[in-house]
Amino acid sequence: MNTVRSEGGLPNSRDQRPQAGWGKVTGERQVIYSGQGFSLKGEKGRFVLPPAFRKSVAESSDGKILCLAKHERWNCLTGFGLSRRDELETQIEREEERAIRLGRDFDPDLRRVQLFGFIEIPFDASGRFIMPDHLAGLGALQGEVFFQGAGGFFTLWNPEELYRMGEGWEGAQAACRALAAENAKGKKA
């Protein structure tokens, strides 16, 4: 389920309908991505942003702009709306403070390159977008993509890469298998 939260983390009483998304859409709400979706590569090499994420990405981007980047640890991509960039400097500051507290090295410039290196991709009203080849390569994405909500962002997986993930990924793997099977049935029909 998708949960709408106020800045204080409490449910927003003005909007009781949950949505998927990220960022301060109205300046007072933070919308969290949750749930799953699946897309086959369609005509003209396009994928489809699932409806569960599409509306909130559009709202958090003040238009139909999807931001994609390589995940820093996993062999997948991350997706979010433009509003997330407003939070990235704060995230870097928190990570640097934590590194100092734990006595670890931290390179804020490298981290900025990682976080601000996302690509802005337009999508149409149906959620269709063209995945740039270099991003598809970085995420090992080919003919199908599994979308997994992850709070402030969502991930885009090649199902085979997701199936290789270890313990703790069973729920996402089961959802991916189920959605892939549904898409395979729909493709045959």
Order of alpha helices (4+ residues) and beta strands (2+ residues): beta-beta-beta-beta-alpha-beta-beta-alpha-alpha-beta-beta-alpha-beta-beta-alpha-alpha
